[in-house]
Amino acid sequence: QVLLVESGGGLMQAGGSLRLSCVASGRTFTSYTMAWFRQAPGKEREFVVAISRGGSTTYYADSVKGRFTISRDNAKNTVYLQMNSLKPEDTAVYYCGSKWYGTPTSIAGFTSWGQGTQVTVSS
């Protein structure tokens, strides 16, 4: 497993932007597909975006396509989530996760999670 630490959340007005970061410990970062999920109060954790080990393939939930961008810097063991044109419905705790194999968009198989970072978007 890998230790994940997120940062970058906060309060933002609708239409604004935020950038989340997730730093992974260990020397096997490139072995993992990385993803961001989010969980709003009273709701289940849902898929947002994912990126392949080398960074060449990305996956997006329909609700964030065109607004969010995932990227990774394997030299820094870091994955980023750039969030633009934020909406109130983006309000949630955002979690970074890692998995060795399996469907990147499925929560099944994610073996490590960060502590989460709160994103709040006001209207």
N, CA, C and O atoms as CSV, one atom per row, in Angstrom:
chain,resi,resn,atom,element,x,y,z
A,1,GLN,N,N,0.834,-1.183,0.000
A,1,GLN,CA,C,0.000,0.000,0.000
A,1,GLN,C,C,0.875,1.241,0.000
A,1,GLN,O,O,2.079,1.178,0.250
A,2,VAL,N,N,0.250,2.353,-0.282
A,2,VAL,CA,C,0.949,3.617,-0.340
A,2,VAL,C,C,0.206,4.623,0.530
A,2,VAL,O,O,-1.021,4.586,0.623
A,3,LEU,N,N,0.939,5.503,1.152
A,3,LEU,CA,C,0.340,6.557,1.969
A,3,LEU,C,C,0.056,7.763,1.087
A,3,LEU,O,O,0.933,8.232,0.362
A,4,LEU,N,N,-1.177,8.263,1.153
A,4,LEU,CA,C,-1.599,9.375,0.317
A,4,LEU,C,C,-2.018,10.558,1.185
A,4,LEU,O,O,-2.723,10.393,2.180
A,5,VAL,N,N,-1.576,11.748,0.798
A,5,VAL,CA,C,-1.915,12.962,1.532
A,5,VAL,C,C,-2.413,14.012,0.547
A,5,VAL,O,O,-1.682,14.441,-0.346
A,6,GLU,N,N,-3.678,14.422,0.726
A,6,GLU,CA,C,-4.262,15.427,-0.159
A,6,GLU,C,C,-4.112,16.830,0.429
A,6,GLU,O,O,-3.949,17.000,1.638
A,7,SER,N,N,-4.169,17.811,-0.436
A,7,SER,CA,C,-4.185,19.204,-0.016
A,7,SER,C,C,-4.822,20.043,-1.125
A,7,SER,O,O,-4.985,19.590,-2.258
A,8,GLY,N,N,-5.177,21.281,-0.764
A,8,GLY,CA,C,-5.659,22.204,-1.768
A,8,GLY,C,C,-7.135,22.521,-1.749
A,8,GLY,O,O,-7.598,23.356,-2.526
A,9,GLY,N,N,-7.884,21.871,-0.875
A,9,GLY,CA,C,-9.309,22.168,-0.801
A,9,GLY,C,C,-9.564,23.533,-0.188
A,9,GLY,O,O,-8.646,24.208,0.278
A,10,GLY,N,N,-10.845,23.929,-0.200
A,10,GLY,CA,C,-11.193,25.202,0.394
A,10,GLY,C,C,-12.575,25.651,-0.026
A,10,GLY,O,O,-13.362,24.881,-0.576
A,11,LEU,N,N,-12.850,26.913,0.244
A,11,LEU,CA,C,-14.135,27.524,-0.088
A,11,LEU,C,C,-13.967,28.395,-1.323
A,11,LEU,O,O,-13.047,29.209,-1.408
A,12,MET,N,N,-14.859,28.210,-2.265
A,12,MET,CA,C,-14.755,28.950,-3.523
A,12,MET,C,C,-16.150,29.299,-4.003
A,12,MET,O,O,-17.102,28.550,-3.784
A,13,GLN,N,N,-16.259,30.435,-4.653
A,13,GLN,CA,C,-17.536,30.820,-5.256
A,13,GLN,C,C,-17.746,30.048,-6.555
A,13,GLN,O,O,-16.788,29.621,-7.199
A,14,ALA,N,N,-18.983,29.881,-6.920
A,14,ALA,CA,C,-19.301,29.220,-8.180
A,14,ALA,C,C,-18.605,29.940,-9.330
A,14,ALA,O,O,-18.570,31.169,-9.392
A,15,GLY,N,N,-18.056,29.141,-10.234
A,15,GLY,CA,C,-17.325,29.690,-11.366
A,15,GLY,C,C,-15.830,29.788,-11.136
A,15,GLY,O,O,-15.063,30.022,-12.071
A,16,GLY,N,N,-15.422,29.610,-9.903
A,16,GLY,CA,C,-14.013,29.713,-9.561
A,16,GLY,C,C,-13.245,28.432,-9.826
A,16,GLY,O,O,-13.786,27.470,-10.373
A,17,SER,N,N,-11.983,28.430,-9.434
A,17,SER,CA,C,-11.094,27.288,-9.666
A,17,SER,C,C,-10.348,26.915,-8.404
A,17,SER,O,O,-10.067,27.758,-7.553
A,18,LEU,N,N,-10.035,25.643,-8.302
A,18,LEU,CA,C,-9.194,25.112,-7.238
A,18,LEU,C,C,-8.302,24.039,-7.822
A,18,LEU,O,O,-8.652,23.399,-8.814
A,19,ARG,N,N,-7.150,23.843,-7.206
A,19,ARG,CA,C,-6.254,22.765,-7.607
A,19,ARG,C,C,-5.943,21.905,-6.401
A,19,ARG,O,O,-5.411,22.383,-5.399
A,20,LEU,N,N,-6.280,20.640,-6.506
A,20,LEU,CA,C,-5.975,19.692,-5.454
A,20,LEU,C,C,-4.699,18.940,-5.793
A,20,LEU,O,O,-4.394,18.687,-6.959
A,21,SER,N,N,-3.957,18.587,-4.744
A,21,SER,CA,C,-2.753,17.786,-4.911
A,21,SER,C,C,-2.835,16.562,-4.020
A,21,SER,O,O,-3.463,16.590,-2.962
A,22,CYS,N,N,-2.197,15.495,-4.454
A,22,CYS,CA,C,-2.133,14.266,-3.666
A,22,CYS,C,C,-0.722,13.726,-3.790
A,22,CYS,O,O,-0.284,13.340,-4.874
A,23,VAL,N,N,-0.014,13.701,-2.668
A,23,VAL,CA,C,1.357,13.217,-2.645
A,23,VAL,C,C,1.376,11.805,-2.083
A,23,VAL,O,O,0.777,11.524,-1.046
A,24,ALA,N,N,2.077,10.922,-2.788
A,24,ALA,CA,C,2.164,9.517,-2.385
A,24,ALA,C,C,3.544,9.209,-1.830
A,24,ALA,O,O,4.553,9.705,-2.329
A,25,SER,N,N,3.574,8.382,-0.790
A,25,SER,CA,C,4.845,7.930,-0.248
A,25,SER,C,C,5.299,6.687,-0.994
A,25,SER,O,O,4.526,6.084,-1.739
A,26,GLY,N,N,6.537,6.311,-0.794
A,26,GLY,CA,C,7.025,5.069,-1.385
A,26,GLY,C,C,7.641,5.250,-2.753
A,26,GLY,O,O,7.602,6.331,-3.340
A,27,ARG,N,N,8.210,4.165,-3.245
A,27,ARG,CA,C,8.942,4.209,-4.504
A,27,ARG,C,C,8.225,3.483,-5.640
A,27,ARG,O,O,8.815,3.239,-6.692
A,28,THR,N,N,6.954,3.139,-5.429
A,28,THR,CA,C,6.225,2.386,-6.447
A,28,THR,C,C,5.058,3.171,-7.017
A,28,THR,O,O,4.085,2.580,-7.485
A,29,PHE,N,N,5.141,4.477,-6.985
A,29,PHE,CA,C,4.043,5.330,-7.432
A,29,PHE,C,C,3.620,4.988,-8.855
A,29,PHE,O,O,2.429,5.002,-9.164
A,30,THR,N,N,4.573,4.685,-9.717
A,30,THR,CA,C,4.256,4.415,-11.110
A,30,THR,C,C,3.561,3.070,-11.312
A,30,THR,O,O,3.149,2.746,-12.426
A,31,SER,N,N,3.431,2.297,-10.251
A,31,SER,CA,C,2.722,1.022,-10.341
A,31,SER,C,C,1.217,1.182,-10.195
A,31,SER,O,O,0.459,0.237,-10.413
A,32,TYR,N,N,0.789,2.381,-9.824
A,32,TYR,CA,C,-0.609,2.587,-9.466
A,32,TYR,C,C,-1.366,3.450,-10.464
A,32,TYR,O,O,-0.873,4.471,-10.944
A,33,THR,N,N,-2.570,3.004,-10.755
A,33,THR,CA,C,-3.554,3.908,-11.326
A,33,THR,C,C,-4.018,4.811,-10.190
A,33,THR,O,O,-4.261,4.343,-9.078
A,34,MET,N,N,-4.139,6.096,-10.471
A,34,MET,CA,C,-4.550,7.058,-9.451
A,34,MET,C,C,-5.891,7.667,-9.829
A,34,MET,O,O,-6.221,7.808,-11.007
A,35,ALA,N,N,-6.649,8.022,-8.811
A,35,ALA,CA,C,-7.968,8.581,-9.085
A,35,ALA,C,C,-8.392,9.516,-7.966
A,35,ALA,O,O,-7.859,9.492,-6.857
A,36,TRP,N,N,-9.366,10.333,-8.302
A,36,TRP,CA,C,-10.049,11.170,-7.325
A,36,TRP,C,C,-11.512,10.741,-7.274
A,36,TRP,O,O,-12.178,10.587,-8.297
A,37,PHE,N,N,-11.976,10.557,-6.061
A,37,PHE,CA,C,-13.384,10.324,-5.790
A,37,PHE,C,C,-13.863,11.450,-4.889
A,37,PHE,O,O,-13.056,12.181,-4.314
A,38,ARG,N,N,-15.169,11.587,-4.770
A,38,ARG,CA,C,-15.707,12.585,-3.852
A,38,ARG,C,C,-16.940,12.039,-3.149
A,38,ARG,O,O,-17.635,11.152,-3.645
A,39,GLN,N,N,-17.180,12.605,-1.980
A,39,GLN,CA,C,-18.326,12.162,-1.188
A,39,GLN,C,C,-19.011,13.366,-0.572
A,39,GLN,O,O,-18.422,14.088,0.233
A,40,ALA,N,N,-20.252,13.575,-0.955
A,40,ALA,CA,C,-21.060,14.646,-0.385
A,40,ALA,C,C,-21.827,14.108,0.822
A,40,ALA,O,O,-22.026,12.898,0.935
A,41,PRO,N,N,-22.255,14.982,1.714
A,41,PRO,CA,C,-22.986,14.527,2.905
A,41,PRO,C,C,-24.206,13.692,2.538
A,41,PRO,O,O,-25.022,14.091,1.708
A,42,GLY,N,N,-24.317,12.536,3.165
A,42,GLY,CA,C,-25.467,11.669,2.932
A,42,GLY,C,C,-25.426,10.887,1.642
A,42,GLY,O,O,-26.387,10.197,1.303
A,43,LYS,N,N,-24.319,10.986,0.912
A,43,LYS,CA,C,-24.219,10.274,-0.361
A,43,LYS,C,C,-23.033,9.326,-0.358
A,43,LYS,O,O,-22.128,9.440,0.470
A,44,GLU,N,N,-23.052,8.394,-1.291
A,44,GLU,CA,C,-21.940,7.468,-1.414
A,44,GLU,C,C,-20.764,8.140,-2.114
A,44,GLU,O,O,-20.920,9.125,-2.835
A,45,ARG,N,N,-19.590,7.578,-1.877
A,45,ARG,CA,C,-18.397,8.063,-2.563
A,45,ARG,C,C,-18.545,7.767,-4.056
A,45,ARG,O,O,-18.903,6.657,-4.449
A,46,GLU,N,N,-18.262,8.777,-4.877
A,46,GLU,CA,C,-18.437,8.617,-6.316
A,46,GLU,C,C,-17.162,8.949,-7.073
A,46,GLU,O,O,-16.347,9.763,-6.641
A,47,PHE,N,N,-17.019,8.290,-8.219
A,47,PHE,CA,C,-15.872,8.495,-9.086
A,47,PHE,C,C,-15.914,9.886,-9.702
A,47,PHE,O,O,-16.973,10.383,-10.085
A,48,VAL,N,N,-14.725,10.511,-9.790
A,48,VAL,CA,C,-14.600,11.824,-10.434
A,48,VAL,C,C,-13.693,11.724,-11.658
A,48,VAL,O,O,-14.118,11.965,-12.787
A,49,VAL,N,N,-12.427,11.361,-11.407
A,49,VAL,CA,C,-11.444,11.267,-12.492
A,49,VAL,C,C,-10.415,10.199,-12.143
A,49,VAL,O,O,-10.233,9.861,-10.973
A,50,ALA,N,N,-9.740,9.667,-13.165
A,50,ALA,CA,C,-8.656,8.716,-12.942
A,50,ALA,C,C,-7.597,8.898,-14.024
A,50,ALA,O,O,-7.863,9.457,-15.088
A,51,ILE,N,N,-6.381,8.411,-13.728
A,51,ILE,CA,C,-5.280,8.534,-14.678
A,51,ILE,C,C,-4.449,7.263,-14.618
A,51,ILE,O,O,-4.234,6.700,-13.544
A,52,SER,N,N,-3.987,6.818,-15.771
A,52,SER,CA,C,-3.209,5.590,-15.854
A,52,SER,C,C,-1.816,5.776,-15.269
A,52,SER,O,O,-1.409,6.893,-14.950
A,53,ARG,N,N,-1.092,4.670,-15.131
A,53,ARG,CA,C,0.219,4.688,-14.488
A,53,ARG,C,C,1.172,5.674,-15.146
A,53,ARG,O,O,1.859,6.430,-14.459
A,54,GLY,N,N,1.215,5.671,-16.446
A,54,GLY,CA,C,2.129,6.554,-17.165
A,54,GLY,C,C,1.561,7.925,-17.440
A,54,GLY,O,O,2.280,8.828,-17.867
A,55,GLY,N,N,0.269,8.084,-17.197
A,55,GLY,CA,C,-0.362,9.376,-17.406
A,55,GLY,C,C,-0.934,9.597,-18.790
A,55,GLY,O,O,-1.434,10.681,-19.088
A,56,SER,N,N,-0.866,8.583,-19.643
A,56,SER,CA,C,-1.297,8.784,-21.025
A,56,SER,C,C,-2.803,8.651,-21.218
A,56,SER,O,O,-3.355,9.129,-22.210
A,57,THR,N,N,-3.464,7.998,-20.264
A,57,THR,CA,C,-4.910,7.781,-20.386
A,57,THR,C,C,-5.622,8.359,-19.175
A,57,THR,O,O,-5.219,8.133,-18.034
A,58,THR,N,N,-6.672,9.098,-19.435
A,58,THR,CA,C,-7.463,9.689,-18.361
A,58,THR,C,C,-8.931,9.316,-18.526
A,58,THR,O,O,-9.394,9.003,-19.623
A,59,TYR,N,N,-9.641,9.357,-17.418
A,59,TYR,CA,C,-11.046,8.980,-17.375
A,59,TYR,C,C,-11.784,10.046,-16.566
A,59,TYR,O,O,-11.284,10.516,-15.545
A,60,TYR,N,N,-12.970,10.422,-17.027
A,60,TYR,CA,C,-13.713,11.479,-16.362
A,60,TYR,C,C,-15.179,11.098,-16.199
A,60,TYR,O,O,-15.784,10.501,-17.089
A,61,ALA,N,N,-15.729,11.450,-15.062
A,61,ALA,CA,C,-17.171,11.342,-14.896
A,61,ALA,C,C,-17.834,12.389,-15.788
A,61,ALA,O,O,-17.286,13.470,-16.005
A,62,ASP,N,N,-18.998,12.063,-16.293
A,62,ASP,CA,C,-19.687,12.997,-17.198
A,62,ASP,C,C,-19.916,14.354,-16.546
A,62,ASP,O,O,-19.889,15.382,-17.222
A,63,SER,N,N,-20.140,14.360,-15.251
A,63,SER,CA,C,-20.467,15.592,-14.537
A,63,SER,C,C,-19.314,16.583,-14.480
A,63,SER,O,O,-19.528,17.762,-14.198
A,64,VAL,N,N,-18.092,16.120,-14.745
A,64,VAL,CA,C,-16.932,17.018,-14.637
A,64,VAL,C,C,-16.167,17.178,-15.949
A,64,VAL,O,O,-15.206,17.945,-16.011
A,65,LYS,N,N,-16.572,16.477,-16.982
A,65,LYS,CA,C,-15.890,16.581,-18.262
A,65,LYS,C,C,-15.886,18.018,-18.765
A,65,LYS,O,O,-16.907,18.705,-18.740
A,66,GLY,N,N,-14.724,18.454,-19.219
A,66,GLY,CA,C,-14.600,19.809,-19.719
A,66,GLY,C,C,-14.320,20.840,-18.649
A,66,GLY,O,O,-13.998,21.988,-18.959
A,67,ARG,N,N,-14.439,20.440,-17.381
A,67,ARG,CA,C,-14.202,21.386,-16.285
A,67,ARG,C,C,-13.021,20.970,-15.416
A,67,ARG,O,O,-12.270,21.819,-14.938
A,68,PHE,N,N,-12.859,19.677,-15.213
A,68,PHE,CA,C,-11.792,19.159,-14.361
A,68,PHE,C,C,-10.719,18.500,-15.228
A,68,PHE,O,O,-11.005,17.947,-16.290
A,69,THR,N,N,-9.476,18.575,-14.744
A,69,THR,CA,C,-8.359,17.925,-15.420
A,69,THR,C,C,-7.475,17.221,-14.412
A,69,THR,O,O,-7.050,17.824,-13.426
A,70,ILE,N,N,-7.196,15.955,-14.652
A,70,ILE,CA,C,-6.289,15.201,-13.796
A,70,ILE,C,C,-4.938,15.097,-14.492
A,70,ILE,O,O,-4.859,14.965,-15.713
A,71,SER,N,N,-3.886,15.157,-13.699
A,71,SER,CA,C,-2.537,14.982,-14.221
A,71,SER,C,C,-1.680,14.374,-13.123
A,71,SER,O,O,-2.065,14.364,-11.954
A,72,ARG,N,N,-0.522,13.871,-13.506
A,72,ARG,CA,C,0.393,13.313,-12.513
A,72,ARG,C,C,1.826,13.643,-12.888
A,72,ARG,O,O,2.177,13.765,-14.061
A,73,ASP,N,N,2.638,13.782,-11.852
A,73,ASP,CA,C,4.072,13.991,-12.016
A,73,ASP,C,C,4.748,12.836,-11.295
A,73,ASP,O,O,4.898,12.857,-10.073
A,74,ASN,N,N,5.150,11.841,-12.050
A,74,ASN,CA,C,5.717,10.640,-11.428
A,74,ASN,C,C,7.056,10.908,-10.754
A,74,ASN,O,O,7.448,10.178,-9.844
A,75,ALA,N,N,7.751,11.933,-11.186
A,75,ALA,CA,C,9.022,12.282,-10.540
A,75,ALA,C,C,8.785,12.849,-9.146
A,75,ALA,O,O,9.666,12.790,-8.288
A,76,LYS,N,N,7.600,13.395,-8.924
A,76,LYS,CA,C,7.271,13.986,-7.625
A,76,LYS,C,C,6.267,13.150,-6.843
A,76,LYS,O,O,5.812,13.559,-5.775
A,77,ASN,N,N,5.919,11.975,-7.374
A,77,ASN,CA,C,4.932,11.115,-6.701
A,77,ASN,C,C,3.648,11.874,-6.394
A,77,ASN,O,O,3.075,11.724,-5.315
A,78,THR,N,N,3.203,12.676,-7.328
A,78,THR,CA,C,2.067,13.555,-7.074
A,78,THR,C,C,1.045,13.479,-8.201
A,78,THR,O,O,1.395,13.417,-9.379
A,79,VAL,N,N,-0.217,13.484,-7.813
A,79,VAL,CA,C,-1.311,13.589,-8.775
A,79,VAL,C,C,-2.091,14.855,-8.451
A,79,VAL,O,O,-2.269,15.218,-7.288
A,80,TYR,N,N,-2.549,15.515,-9.504
A,80,TYR,CA,C,-3.225,16.798,-9.356
A,80,TYR,C,C,-4.639,16.722,-9.912
A,80,TYR,O,O,-4.935,15.925,-10.802
A,81,LEU,N,N,-5.495,17.559,-9.372
A,81,LEU,CA,C,-6.838,17.727,-9.917
A,81,LEU,C,C,-7.104,19.218,-10.054
A,81,LEU,O,O,-7.299,19.919,-9.061
A,82,GLN,N,N,-7.110,19.689,-11.278
A,82,GLN,CA,C,-7.444,21.078,-11.564
A,82,GLN,C,C,-8.944,21.160,-11.793
A,82,GLN,O,O,-9.485,20.503,-12.682
A,83,MET,N,N,-9.602,21.965,-10.990
A,83,MET,CA,C,-11.058,22.092,-11.057
A,83,MET,C,C,-11.413,23.513,-11.463
A,83,MET,O,O,-11.137,24.461,-10.727
A,84,ASN,N,N,-12.011,23.659,-12.606
A,84,ASN,CA,C,-12.437,24.965,-13.120
A,84,ASN,C,C,-13.957,25.016,-13.207
A,84,ASN,O,O,-14.630,23.986,-13.154
A,85,SER,N,N,-14.478,26.211,-13.341
A,85,SER,CA,C,-15.931,26.417,-13.480
A,85,SER,C,C,-16.693,25.641,-12.410
A,85,SER,O,O,-17.650,24.926,-12.706
A,86,LEU,N,N,-16.262,25.791,-11.189
A,86,LEU,CA,C,-16.853,25.040,-10.085
A,86,LEU,C,C,-18.325,25.368,-9.914
A,86,LEU,O,O,-18.762,26.496,-10.144
A,87,LYS,N,N,-19.078,24.356,-9.504
A,87,LYS,CA,C,-20.506,24.488,-9.268
A,87,LYS,C,C,-20.822,24.097,-7.829
A,87,LYS,O,O,-20.064,23.340,-7.223
A,88,PRO,N,N,-21.915,24.590,-7.272
A,88,PRO,CA,C,-22.283,24.190,-5.903
A,88,PRO,C,C,-22.386,22.675,-5.750
A,88,PRO,O,O,-22.078,22.143,-4.684
A,89,GLU,N,N,-22.811,21.980,-6.786
A,89,GLU,CA,C,-22.934,20.518,-6.693
A,89,GLU,C,C,-21.585,19.799,-6.674
A,89,GLU,O,O,-21.535,18.581,-6.502
A,90,ASP,N,N,-20.497,20.541,-6.848
A,90,ASP,CA,C,-19.167,19.955,-6.690
A,90,ASP,C,C,-18.744,19.907,-5.225
A,90,ASP,O,O,-17.699,19.341,-4.902
A,91,THR,N,N,-19.532,20.486,-4.351
A,91,THR,CA,C,-19.216,20.486,-2.928
A,91,THR,C,C,-19.173,19.066,-2.382
A,91,THR,O,O,-20.141,18.315,-2.499
A,92,ALA,N,N,-18.038,18.706,-1.782
A,92,ALA,CA,C,-17.840,17.349,-1.266
A,92,ALA,C,C,-16.461,17.268,-0.625
A,92,ALA,O,O,-15.644,18.182,-0.738
A,93,VAL,N,N,-16.230,16.156,0.044
A,93,VAL,CA,C,-14.870,15.810,0.451
A,93,VAL,C,C,-14.255,15.022,-0.695
A,93,VAL,O,O,-14.833,14.041,-1.164
A,94,TYR,N,N,-13.101,15.446,-1.136
A,94,TYR,CA,C,-12.417,14.810,-2.266
A,94,TYR,C,C,-11.305,13.905,-1.735
A,94,TYR,O,O,-10.481,14.309,-0.914
A,95,TYR,N,N,-11.314,12.672,-2.231
A,95,TYR,CA,C,-10.353,11.669,-1.799
A,95,TYR,C,C,-9.484,11.220,-2.971
A,95,TYR,O,O,-9.970,11.006,-4.082
A,96,CYS,N,N,-8.226,11.085,-2.705
A,96,CYS,CA,C,-7.285,10.517,-3.654
A,96,CYS,C,C,-7.153,9.021,-3.355
A,96,CYS,O,O,-7.070,8.617,-2.195
A,97,GLY,N,N,-7.136,8.211,-4.403
A,97,GLY,CA,C,-7.024,6.768,-4.209
A,97,GLY,C,C,-6.065,6.142,-5.201
A,97,GLY,O,O,-5.789,6.704,-6.261
A,98,SER,N,N,-5.554,4.958,-4.839
A,98,SER,CA,C,-4.626,4.249,-5.706
A,98,SER,C,C,-5.049,2.790,-5.839
A,98,SER,O,O,-5.573,2.195,-4.897
A,99,LYS,N,N,-4.815,2.222,-7.020
A,99,LYS,CA,C,-5.089,0.800,-7.210
A,99,LYS,C,C,-4.075,0.203,-8.173
A,99,LYS,O,O,-3.538,0.885,-9.046
A,100,TRP,N,N,-3.824,-1.122,-7.985
A,100,TRP,CA,C,-2.832,-1.820,-8.808
A,100,TRP,C,C,-3.413,-2.226,-10.145
A,100,TRP,O,O,-2.732,-2.153,-11.168
A,101,TYR,N,N,-4.663,-2.653,-10.147
A,101,TYR,CA,C,-5.232,-3.181,-11.376
A,101,TYR,C,C,-6.737,-3.047,-11.312
A,101,TYR,O,O,-7.299,-2.743,-10.260
A,102,GLY,N,N,-7.379,-3.270,-12.420
A,102,GLY,CA,C,-8.829,-3.214,-12.465
A,102,GLY,C,C,-9.320,-1.947,-13.126
A,102,GLY,O,O,-8.536,-1.083,-13.519
A,103,THR,N,N,-10.616,-1.854,-13.241
A,103,THR,CA,C,-11.249,-0.731,-13.912
A,103,THR,C,C,-10.986,0.567,-13.161
A,103,THR,O,O,-11.344,0.682,-11.989
A,104,PRO,N,N,-10.374,1.534,-13.810
A,104,PRO,CA,C,-10.005,2.778,-13.106
A,104,PRO,C,C,-11.195,3.542,-12.541
A,104,PRO,O,O,-11.054,4.267,-11.556
A,105,THR,N,N,-12.365,3.387,-13.154
A,105,THR,CA,C,-13.517,4.171,-12.726
A,105,THR,C,C,-14.344,3.498,-11.631
A,105,THR,O,O,-15.295,4.084,-11.115
A,106,SER,N,N,-13.977,2.271,-11.283
A,106,SER,CA,C,-14.707,1.541,-10.250
A,106,SER,C,C,-14.017,1.667,-8.911
A,106,SER,O,O,-12.796,1.539,-8.820
A,107,ILE,N,N,-14.803,1.921,-7.858
A,107,ILE,CA,C,-14.212,2.072,-6.534
A,107,ILE,C,C,-13.638,0.757,-6.015
A,107,ILE,O,O,-12.780,0.766,-5.131
A,108,ALA,N,N,-14.092,-0.356,-6.544
A,108,ALA,CA,C,-13.578,-1.658,-6.136
A,108,ALA,C,C,-12.113,-1.774,-6.509
A,108,ALA,O,O,-11.727,-1.460,-7.635
A,109,GLY,N,N,-11.294,-2.223,-5.565
A,109,GLY,CA,C,-9.885,-2.430,-5.847
A,109,GLY,C,C,-8.972,-1.306,-5.422
A,109,GLY,O,O,-7.750,-1.452,-5.450
A,110,PHE,N,N,-9.550,-0.180,-5.027
A,110,PHE,CA,C,-8.698,0.891,-4.514
A,110,PHE,C,C,-8.252,0.507,-3.104
A,110,PHE,O,O,-9.077,0.341,-2.205
A,111,THR,N,N,-6.946,0.369,-2.925
A,111,THR,CA,C,-6.411,-0.161,-1.680
A,111,THR,C,C,-5.911,0.906,-0.725
A,111,THR,O,O,-5.745,0.637,0.464
A,112,SER,N,N,-5.669,2.096,-1.214
A,112,SER,CA,C,-5.194,3.167,-0.352
A,112,SER,C,C,-5.991,4.435,-0.642
A,112,SER,O,O,-6.308,4.744,-1.791
A,113,TRP,N,N,-6.304,5.156,0.423
A,113,TRP,CA,C,-7.036,6.422,0.331
A,113,TRP,C,C,-6.348,7.474,1.186
A,113,TRP,O,O,-5.763,7.167,2.224
A,114,GLY,N,N,-6.428,8.707,0.735
A,114,GLY,CA,C,-5.984,9.803,1.568
A,114,GLY,C,C,-7.036,10.145,2.602
A,114,GLY,O,O,-8.088,9.510,2.672
A,115,GLN,N,N,-6.739,11.155,3.404
A,115,GLN,CA,C,-7.649,11.545,4.486
A,115,GLN,C,C,-8.802,12.397,3.980
A,115,GLN,O,O,-9.785,12.604,4.691
A,116,GLY,N,N,-8.684,12.893,2.751
A,116,GLY,CA,C,-9.737,13.713,2.160
A,116,GLY,C,C,-9.488,15.191,2.369
A,116,GLY,O,O,-8.875,15.603,3.354
A,117,THR,N,N,-9.970,15.979,1.430
A,117,THR,CA,C,-9.883,17.432,1.538
A,117,THR,C,C,-11.231,18.020,1.138
A,117,THR,O,O,-11.814,17.639,0.122
A,118,GLN,N,N,-11.714,18.951,1.949
A,118,GLN,CA,C,-13.045,19.507,1.749
A,118,GLN,C,C,-13.031,20.579,0.661
A,118,GLN,O,O,-12.195,21.483,0.675
A,119,VAL,N,N,-13.949,20.467,-0.260
A,119,VAL,CA,C,-14.182,21.495,-1.277
A,119,VAL,C,C,-15.612,21.984,-1.115
A,119,VAL,O,O,-16.557,21.197,-1.179
A,120,THR,N,N,-15.765,23.267,-0.907
A,120,THR,CA,C,-17.080,23.865,-0.750
A,120,THR,C,C,-17.252,24.972,-1.777
A,120,THR,O,O,-16.436,25.889,-1.858
A,121,VAL,N,N,-18.315,24.880,-2.558
A,121,VAL,CA,C,-18.575,25.867,-3.602
A,121,VAL,C,C,-19.882,26.577,-3.277
A,121,VAL,O,O,-20.941,25.957,-3.189
A,122,SER,N,N,-19.784,27.873,-3.104
A,122,SER,CA,C,-20.974,28.660,-2.773
A,122,SER,C,C,-21.594,29.240,-4.036
A,122,SER,O,O,-20.907,29.512,-5.021
A,123,SER,N,N,-22.899,29.421,-3.983
A,123,SER,CA,C,-23.603,29.946,-5.164
A,123,SER,C,C,-23.664,31.457,-5.153
A,123,SER,O,O,-24.220,32.059,-6.071
